[in-house]
Amino acid sequence: GAKAGAKAGAKAGAKAGAKAGAKAAVAVPAPAPELVSPEEVGDDSDAAKKKKKNRRGGRGNAGQMSAEALAASAAERAAELAEAKADQDPDLAILRTSVAELEAQASAAVTAAGAQATVQGQTAAVAKAKTALEAFITDLDKRTAARKASLPRRWQPSHVLAEQLAELRDAGQMDMAKEVQVQVEESEVAEACKALIGKFALLKARVEKAQQAVQAAGKPRSIYAVSSNIAAPNTGGKGGSSAAAAANEAASRAAQEERLQSRLKERASARGLDQSASGSTLHTKTLELSPEVTKYLVSPPTRFITRFEREYQVVVEGVRPPKGSGKGGKGAVSAPPSVPKEIVVAAYNVEEVEKCSAALKALDFTGTQTREVDRSVRIRELEQEHGVITFKDRSSLTIYGSKAKVDAAFASADEMAKKAEGERLTMDSVDLDPDKIKALTTGGPRSVVSGWRNESEVKIRVVDPQADDENGKPPMAKVLLSAKSQADVDAMKKKVQEFIKATAVEFLEADLSKLYENRAYRAGDSVEVQLTEKARWMRAKVEQENDDHTFSILCDGDEEPVTCTRRQIRRQEAYGDGGMARRFRELCDNSSVLVQKRDGGLQLVGKKSEIGSLKAGIIDLLKKASYEPQRVTLLYEQARVFHRDNLAHIEKSSGADVRRSDITLVLVGDDEQIEKAKEAIDEVIRREGSIERVDVSDEIVRALKGGGGAKIKELEARLNVSLSIPKQALQVVALGSVSAVQVAKRELESFVEQTEKEQGETVVRELRLNPADIPRVIGTKGSTLQHIRKTCGVQVTIHDETSSVEIKGPEADVTKAEKAISDLLEANEEKASAAAKARAG
């Protein structure tokens, strides 16, 4: 019943659900998918499948789907992907197995306690099961907390980022697309983690259900204990008194209460509510409604109880009599076998129970009718205006309510259909050059035509004919406009005409092979390769293309080739061999002009002023392609000062194009421009990239890096330089202005002299120990060793191969450290001796 009811409810609310949900006065709650409890489906993954089946949207117009529906579909796909990834988590598989074992243990404990159902206390099996369940819940809470801690505070939905990624790729923004791709992957990880937390919650609900069953095993409670309108269970019947029938009825009632408790906890968990805030007492009320009303409440395909559950935050279930309860007295009005006789409303808030009960009692379905209606009928408005409940199946609409309300609702539906039929759209069209059509539509959501659609009620359709006319000429493209108002159509038509007038089409002769990068690498081509992610690009040559579409690449300075994929290779960063294509893409990306390939050149479509600017840039680019690129090699430490801002300054002051590839600057321009660029480079080096080196020893390196590099940080902040200690090189490199690095060099030399003088007064002593004593000196995770170093102010080195401890420092401190180690070992020996005597005694 949950599947068909949820499908019908989602279908009936597909068109007007969003608008109707925003209105304050709601007579009858809208249908919602039923919450599926773990005990109903047996496994949380099956529950996810059942929820998925319940999410079927309305049919809408044939071949069309609204933006909201598309977004919902993408969100559903993202949720399904997150669910699938969560199902693959190894912790989840282990927990599911544990839950199944705990449920079996709890069931056995309840069975064992069945014979003592009237006795206060617990059997050994019940106590053992209770302990195991509590331990599992504690462990599961810790796992859930750890997963929640790993979640980012905020993230965009992956399907929204995926849409942005597609737009960036369509627009050719590949650098930004890479950044968004990383965000998509991070968002998918977060969504999978969130889905896994939800599955943990479902497992916890199952374990809590088993825990409640174990706790209630000794003394089952009746859900009718708080209900004032239910008589005591009938212990009589055909054949006289039956204790078994009474026990059966009590067990059935206790099981239903547990089910209600479990469903309420799941609902609270799904809404992120704290159950303890509203109390843990279950309030219930049992109602006996007309069988005609009860049938539509609990039976598919309508199952209207989900509306009331969502509106009042309660759980509503039908009460079916236990086996052996009899057929009732004479004259009783019996419900069909598939329809429960009574309805139970349960919640932790007694006010919600009373409100929902009053709404259910007020239901009157005596005037229910079914008719064929036009698709323009807005069923949510009918519900709110007339206080009825609707159920739509294709074009058939059923309205539930009293006769007067149903008649009034169908009258309103007829008025809606007549009004929609009387509204005729005003239509017009504008012809335009097919070459300009791309300039109108390129850009996806940010295109010109998308902007018009967002700011106006006019429907705009662009028709781009693909075939030439009978004379062999390309036919004119059309922009079709339609709206309810003639004024809106005229205003949009004026915009289209102004766009056509302001848009120009020009052709530029150009060698396309220089402007577009050739990705077909051949043997002997000079390329750059990136062997690992985020590694620097290195110069290399292509040796051959392999059968699996990889390439054998020989890097400069290497003797053996390496295998690389096409993604790891690019043309060398210089005009004429890849860099020009990259600069051409930047020119196009920074302009709103549409650039299209044509035989012998490029077609430029856009505003006349912008076409002129882009055209000049491309001509200058082609001119520079004839220049031989010149390279300036930098020192490794200097490369970082030639960042984007400094490169832009050099280009602006010299007129040359300047690119950096690792530690090489590539200059492209005429002789005068190259000379100015080199002067600007020298100026940057004098201002930021001057280098001085100071040779140091291992002891000096340790002294500089000690205390988290405090000395280095102090010198950098005071002298405005950057200090670095290259790996496998005993020297300190100072980077900065000419004057600053000179001062830094003198400071470093003074520090080296002072440190070496202090180190000349140090002594070195070696303690020979038993191999078993070495771990005692080190301590847990090195804690003892660190304590000795800190308190004595010496260097302590452990030599495992000789079982010795080397102590280095001032003589008094070394003596202090020796005594600390001796005291430590004597204390351990005394402790071990005392423990041996205790064991012997």
N, C-alpha and C positions, 0 to 999 in steps of 0.2 A: 504493500500500500504506500510505503514511503516513496518508492521510485515514481510511480505514476502520478501521485499527488504533487511531488516536487516538479515533475516535468510540466504538468498542466498549469501549475501556478507560475512557473517561469515563463511559459509560453504566453499566458494571458497578460503578464506584466511587461512584455518585451518592449512596447512602444512608449507607454505613458508612465512607466514606473518611476523614472528619475524625477519628473515634475511633480507627480502626485505625492512622492515621499517627502518633499520639501514643505508641504502644506501642514498647518498646525492641527486642524480639526480632522481627525481620522475616525470615521464611524466604525469600520471593520478593518483589522490589520491585514496587510498584503501577505500572500502565500510566500513561504520560504522553504528551502530544502530542509528535510528532517535531519536532526543531529543523529548520527548513527553511533550507538554505544558499542563497546567492544564485545559485550556478551551477546549482542544480537548477530554479530558477524564472525566472532571467533578470533579475529586478528586485525591489527590496526592497518595493515596494508590492504586488507579486503574492505575496510571501512573507507579508506581513501578512494578505492575503486567505486564504491557505492556512491560516495559524494560526487565523484566525477560524472557518473551516469545521471545524477540528478540535475546537473548544470546544463540543461538544454534550453537555448534561447528561443525567442519568437521567430516566426518565419520571415516577416518583413516582405519587401518587394522582391520579385524574382530577379536574380542576378545582381542584386545590390546589397551592400552592407554598410551600415552607418559607421561613422568614426568611433562612436562609443562601442559598437559591437566588435569592431576590429581590435580596439584596445583591450576589450574584455577577452577576446580570443587569444591575443598575445600574452595577456596576464595569465590565462589558464595554461597555456603551453609552458610558460616560465614556472608556474606552480607545479605542473606535472614533472618537469625536469628536476626541480628541487626535491620533489617526493622520490623520484627514481634515484637520485644521488644519495638521499638520506637512507634509502633502503639498502644501499651498498655499504653502509658504515659497519665495521666489524663489531663495535660495541653493541649495536642494535641487535645483531644476530645472537650474540651471547645473552643479552638481556631477555630476548624473546624466549629463548630456551629456558632460562631461569624462571621466567614467569609461568611457563607451562608446567614446570616441575613444582613450583610453589602452589599453583592452582590444584594440581593433583594431590599434593600433601594436605592442603586445606580441605579438599573434598573428603579425603580419608578421615581427617580429624573430625569433621562434622558428622560423618557416618558413625564413627566410634562413640561420639558423644550423644547420638540419637537416643540410646537406651536410657540416658540420664537427663532427658530433656526437662524434667521437673525438679531437678536437684540443683541447688546453688553450688557453683564451683566449676572447675575445669578438669578434664581428664589429662593425663600426661601427653597424649597426642595433641590435644588442643593447645596446651601450653607450649609445646615444641613448635607447632605450626605458627603460633602467634609470635614467638621469638624470631623465627626465620623471616616472617613477613615484615616485621619491624626493622630488622637488619637490612633487608633488601630496599625498603623505602628510604632508609637513611643513605645507603650507597647511591641510590638513584637520584636523590636530591643533590648529592655532591657532584655527580656527573652532570646533572642539568645546570647547576651553578657554574661549573667550569665551562660548559658550552656557551652559556649566556655571557660569561666574562670575555670570551673570545670574539663576540660579535662587535662590530664597529658601532659607535653611537648613532650614526646616521649613514644611510646609503640609498642611492637611487635604485628603483626597481630595474632588474636586468633587461626586461623587455623594453623599457623606455630608453635605456642606454643603447640597446641593440638597434632601435629605430634611428637614434642619432648616428650610430656607427654606419648604418646603411646610407644615410644622407651624406655623411662626410665622404664615403667612398664614391658615391655617385658624383659628388662635386669635385673629386680628385684631391681632397684634403687628406693625403695619406699619413702625414706626420701626426695630425690631430687624431686621425683614425686609430693610429697605434696606441695613443694615450687612452682613448675611449675603450679600445679593445681590452686593455689592462683593467679598466674600471668595470667592464662587463664581467670579466672573469672573477674579480673580487666580489662583485655583487652576487654572482651565481653561487660562490662559496658561502656567502652570508645567508642567502636564501635557503641553501641546502642545510646549513646549520640550524636555521630557524625551523625548517620542516622537521629536522631530527628532534629538536626540543619538543615539538608538538607530538611526535611519536612517543617520546619519553613520557609525556603527560598522559597519553592513552594507556601506556603500559602501567603507569602509576595508578590510574583509575581501576584497571583490572585487579591489581594487587590489593588496593583498598577495598574493592568489592569482596575479594576473598577474605580479607581481614575482618570485614563486617560480618561475613558469614560465620567465621570462626568465633568471633565475640558473641554472636547471637545463638551459637549452637546449644549452650546450656539453658538459655531462657529466651525463646523466640517472642518477638513483640508483634502486636496486631496493628495494622494501619487504621483500624476502625476505633482504636482507643481514644482518638481525639475527635471522632466524628459523632455528632449528637443525633443524627437522624438514621442510624443503622441499628437494627435490633441485634441481639446476641445470636451467635451461630446456632442454627437449628440442629440439635443433636438427635431429634427424632426422625422417623421416616418409615418407609415400608420395611417391616421386619423389626421394628422397635429401635431402642437406643443403640448407638454404634460409637464406641470410643475411637475406632480407627478413622471414621468419617470426620469426627471433630478434630483429630490430630492432623488429618489431611488438609482440612480447611485452614487451621492455624498455620500450618507450614506454608500453604499457598499465600496467605496474607503476608507472612513474614518475608517470603521471597519477593513479593511485589513491592514491599516497602524498601527492601535492599535495592531493587532495580530503580525505584524512584530516586533514592539517595544517590546512586551512582550516576544517573542521568543528570541530576541537578549539579553534581560536582563537575561533570564534563562541561555542562553549559557555562558554569562559572569560570572554569579554566579557559574555555575558548574565548570568553569575553575579557579575560585578564582580571577577574574580580577575586578579592580575598574573601573566602567563605567565612572566616572567623569574624570579619567586620559586621556581618549581618546575623551572626549566631549560627549554631549548628542544629537547632531544633527543627524537625520536619513538621510542617503544618499541612494537613490534608483536609479535603472536603469532598464527600461523595454525592453525586447528583444522579437522579434518575430522570432522563429526558425522554422525549418522544422518540420511538424507534426510527421515524423518518428523519429526524434531526441527527440522531446518533449515527445513522448510516452514512450520511455525508461527512460527518466529522471525522470518523475513524477509517472509513473504507476508501480504497482507491476507486477512480483516479482523483477524487476531490481532496479527501483527507484535510479538511479545514482546520483541524486542531493545531497544525503547525503555525497558522496565523496567530492564534491565541497564545501559543507558547512564546512566540517572538514578541508579541505586543506586551504581555504581562510578565515575562520572564518567569514562567512556571513550566511545569511538566504535566501534561494531560494524558491519561491512559484510560483505556477501557477495562472494566473489571469483569472478568469472566468467572462464573461459578466453578469451584473445584469439582473434580470427578466425584460422583456419589452424593451430590448435594440435593438431588430430587428435582421435580419439575414444577414445584410451586402449587398453590391452592387453586381451587376452582374459580373461574371467572377472571383470572389474572391475564393481563394483556402481555403476551410474550413477544419478544423481538425475534427476528430471524436468527437461525443458528450462528451465522457469521458475524452478527452485530452484538456487541456486549450490552447487557441490560443497564449497567451503571457506568458512570464516568467519574474518575478520581482526579482532582486538581491538587497538585502538591507544589510547595515552595518553602523557602526558609522565612519568607515574609508573609505574615498572615493577611496583611492588607491586600497584597497582590492576589492571594488565593480568593479573597472575598470579591474583589473587582472582577476577576476572570469568571468566577462562578455566577455573578450577576449577569455578565454579558452572555454567558452560555444559556442561562435560564430564559433570557429575553429573546432567543432565536425563534423565529416563526417561519417555517418553510412551506406553509400551506398554499402559497400562490406561485410556487416555482414554475417557470416556463422556459422553453428552449425555442430559439428562432435563428434564422439565417440573417446576418447583419453585414453591413459594409465594413471594409477594413479600416475606414477612417474613424470608426466609433472608438472613443477613448473610454475604456472600461473603468479605469481608476477614477475618473471624474464621476461616472455613474455611481460607483460605490460610495464615494464621499458625499455626493449630493443627495442620494436617496437612502443611504443606510442599508444597502443590500450587499450580498456576496455574489461575485460573478465567477464563472468558469468558462473559458473559451477553448474550443477545439476546432482549429482551422477557421472556417467562416461561421461556425455554429456557436452561438452564445447562450449559455444557461444562466438565468438570474434567479437567486434564491432569496426569498423574503415573503412578506405578506402579500396578498393579492393587490392591494392598493399601491404598495411600494414597487412591486414588480411591473405593474402597468405603467406607472409614472416613469420608471427607469427605461422601459422600452420606448415610451414616447420621446424621451430625451435622446435616445439612440437614433430614432428616426429623424429627429431635427438635426443631429450632427451629420447624418448621411446626406440630407437634403442641402445643408449648408456647404458641405464639401463638394457636392455635385454642382452647385451654383457658382463656385469660385473658378473662374477661367483665367489661365495665365496669359499675360501679354508677352508676345515673342517678337524678336528682331534679330538681325544678323549683320556682321561687318566683314567685308572681304579684306584680306591682307596678303602680302607677298609671302610665299611659302618659306623663303629664306629667313623671314623675321619670326616665324612661328616658334623656333627654338629659344629665341631671346625672351619670348613670352612665358614659356613653360619650364625652362631649365631652372633647376634649383629646388625641386620638390616642394616641401612646405614653405620655403623662403622664396619661391618664384614670384614673379609679378602677378600672375593670374591667381595664385594662392592668396596673396595679399588682398586682391580685389574681392575674392570670395569671403574672406574673413571680415571685411569692413562693410559688406553690403548684403542685402537679402536676395540679390539677383543671382540666379543660377547661370553659371557660365560653362559652356562646353566648347572646346577647341577641336575643330575637324581639320586634320592634315591629310589631304589626299595623297596616296602613294603612287598612283599610276598617272602617266601623262594623258592629255586629252587626245582627241582624234587627229589633231594637227601636229602631234608630237611635242607640244609645249606643256610645261607643268601648269596645272590648273591653280586657281587662286584658293588659298586656305580660307576658312571661315571661322568666325567666333560667334557662336549662337548664344543669345541672351533671352532669358525668360524670368518673369516676376509677376506678382499680382498687380503692381502699380506701373502704369505707363511712364510716370515720372522717374521711377527707379531705373527702368530700362533705358530711357533717354539719357539719364545721367551716366550710366555705365557705358553706353555707346559713345558718348563724348570722350570718356577716359580712354577707350580703346583707340579712337581716332587720333587723339593727342599722342598716344604712345606710338602709333604708326608714323605720324608726322615727325616725331623727335628721333625715331630710330633710323639709322643709316646702315647700308650694306656696302662694304668695300673689299676689294681683292688685293692681296699683297703677294707679289712673287717672292718665293723663298725656297731654299734648299731644305726640304723637310727632314732629310737624313741628319742634318746638323741640329735641328731643333727638337727632334724626338729621339730619345735614347734607344739604341738598338740593343735588345736583350739577347740576341743570338751571338753567343761568344764562340769564337773559333780559335784553333791552335795558333799561338803566337800573340794573341791579343793582350795588351797591357791592362790589368785590372787591379782592383783593391779587394781584399778579402777580410772578413771578420770571422775568425775561427770559433769563437764562443760568444755568447750573448754578453753585450756591454763591453766586449774587448775592443781594443783600438783597431782601426783599419790599417792593413799592411799592404805594401805594394807586392804584386806578383804577376805571373804570366800564366796564361792558359796553355796546358800541354795537350789535353784532349777531352772530348765529351764521352762519357761512359755510356754503356747500354741502358743503365737505369736512370738516365737523364741527370746524373751528377757530373761533376767536372774534376779532372785531375789538375791541381794548381800547384805551381812551384813558387814559393815565397822568396823574395830577395834575401840572399844570404844562406838559404837552406840548400841541402843537397838532395833530399828526398821529397817528392810531391805529396800533397795531402788531398783528400777527397772533400769537396764542398758541394752544397746544394746551390741552386740558382739564387736563393734568398740571401746567401752569404757573400755574393759577388756583386760588385758594381764597377762601372767604368771609373777610370782614374779621375780625380777631382781637378780637371783642367778643361779649358775650352777646346773643343775639337774631339775630346774623347770622354764625354759624359757630363762634365761640369756645365757645359753650355745648355744641355737639355734640362738640367736642374734649374738653372737661372731662368730659362724660358718658362718653366712651370710656375716659378715664383712671380714672374711678370703677369702671367694670365690669372693666377690666384688673387693677386692684389688689384685686379681690374674687374669691373662688372661687364666688360665686353665679352660676348660669346665668340670663341675662336673655334673654327671648324676646318678640318683638312679638305683641301680641294686639289685637283690635278695641277701641279706646278706651283702651289703656294697655299696661302691661307685665306679664308673668308672671315672677315671681322664684322660682327653685327652688334650694334649698340648705339649709345648716344654719340653724336658727331665729335664733341670735345674729347670724350674718353677714347674714342677710336684713334684720334690724332696722337694722343699721348702714348697709347700702347704701340701704335705703329712706329713711332720714333724710337721707342725702347727696343723693339724687335730689330729694326734696321741697325741700331747701334750694336746690338748683340751679334748680328751677322757680320758686321764690320770687324769686331774684336775677335771673331772666330779665325780670321786670317793671321792674327798675331801669334808669334811663338811665345807660349807661356814661360815666364821666368820664375825660378824658385829661390827662396831665401830660407836656409836651414837655421833653425833655432836650437839653443841648448834645451835639454829636456825640461829643466825647471822654468825656462822662460815661456814655454808654450801656453801656460795657463793665463798669462797676462794678456794674451791676444784673444780676448773674449769678443762676444758679439758687438759690444759697444765700441771697443777700440778698433775693431775691423771696420765698422761703419764710419768712424771718424777718419780712418785712413782713406777709405774709398771717397768720402766727400771732399777731403782736402786735396786729393791727387787726381781724381777722375778715373783712376784705374779700378779694375775689379780685383778684389783681394779675397782669397779663400784660404782657410787653414786645413791642412790634412796632417793630423798627428803633430809632428814637430816641424812641418814644412809649410811656408806661406807661398801660395801660388799667385803670381801677379800677371794680369793680362791688360795690355794697353799699349799705346805708342811709347816712343822713347822718353818723351817729356813726362808722360804720366807715370812711367815706371820709375824714373828718377825721383819724382816727388813722393811716390809711395815709399821708396827706400828711405828717404829722409824722414818721413813720418814714422816709419818703423823704428829708426834709430832714436827718434825722440821718445817713443813709447818705452824703449829699452832704458834710456837714461832716466825716465821718470818713474818707471815701475819695474823694469826687468833687469837691472844691474845685478851682478852676482859676485860674491866673495866666498871663498872656501877656507875653512880652518881645520887642519888635521888634529884628530883627537885619539885617545886610547879607549879601550873598552871601559876602564874605570870612569873616564870622563863622560862617556855615553850614558853609563848607568846613573851617574850623578845628575846629568841633565834631565833624564827621563824619570828620576825618582820623584815621589810625591805627585804622581799623575802628570809629570811634565811641568811642574810649577815654575821652574827656572826658565824654560823655553817660553812659556806663556807670559812671564813677567817681562822678558826681553822684547818679545814681539809687541806687546802693548805699549811699552815705554819708548821703543825706538822706531815703531811703525815699519817693521820689516816682517818678512815671513821666513822662519827657520825650519829646516828639514834635515833629517839624518837619513841618507839613502841606505837601503838594505845592502849588506855585505860591503860597506864602505865606511872606514873609520874617519869620517869628516862631517863637519856641520856646514850646510849651505845656507847663506843668507841672501834673500831676494828682496829688492826694493829699489829706491832711488840711489844714485851714485853716492851721495853724502851719507845716507842712512846706512848702507851696507858697510861703509868704511868704519863708522862708529860701532856698528854691531861686531865687526871683525876685532876691533880693539877690546871691546867688552868680553868677547869670547876668549881671546888670548889671555886676558887678565884672569878670567874665571879658571882657565886651564892651569895657569901658573899657581894660583892659590890652592886649587884642589890637589894638584900633584904634591905641593908642599905639605899639605895636611896628610895626604896618603903616605908620605915618607916616614911619618911617625907611627904608623900602624905596625902591628905584629900579626903573625899567622901561627896558629897552633892546631895540632891535629890530635883528636881523641880516637883511640882504637876501641871499638865496642863489639860485643857479641852480635851476630846477625839478628838474633831475636829482639835485641834492644832498639834496633833502628826504627821499627814502627812506633815504639813508645815515644821516641824523641820527636817523630813527625806528628803524631796525634791524629785525631779524627779530621780528615780533610785538611791536614796541615795546620791545625789550630795551635798545637803545642809549639811547633817550630816557629810560627808567626809570632807567638807570644814572647818567645825568647829573643827573637830579633828586635821586637818593638821595645821590650823592657830594658834590654842590655845595650841597644844601639850598635850592634855588630852585624857583620855578614856571616851567615851560617850556611854551609854547603854540605849536603849529604853525598857520600860516595858509596853507592851500594856495592860496587865490585870489590872494594877493600874493607867494607863494613866500618867506615871511619867517618868522623864529623870534622870538617874544617871550619875554624872560627877565625875571623879576620876583623881587626879594629884596634882602637887604642888599648894599651896593655891592661889598664884597670877594667875596662869593659869586657875584654876577652876573659880575664880571670873571673869576673862576675858570671859570665855565660857558662864557663866550665863548672862552676859551683852549682848553677841552676840545673844543668844536665845531670850532675852527680846526685844531687838531692832528689831529682825526679826518679832516677833509676833505683836509688835506695828505698824510696817510698813505695815503688812498685814491688820490690823484692819483699819488703815487710808485709805488704798487703797480701801477696801470693802465699807467704809462709803462714800468715794467720788463717787464710782460707784453707790451706792444706791441713793444719791442725784441727780446724773445725770439722772437716770431713772425716779425719781419722777418729776424732772423739765421738 
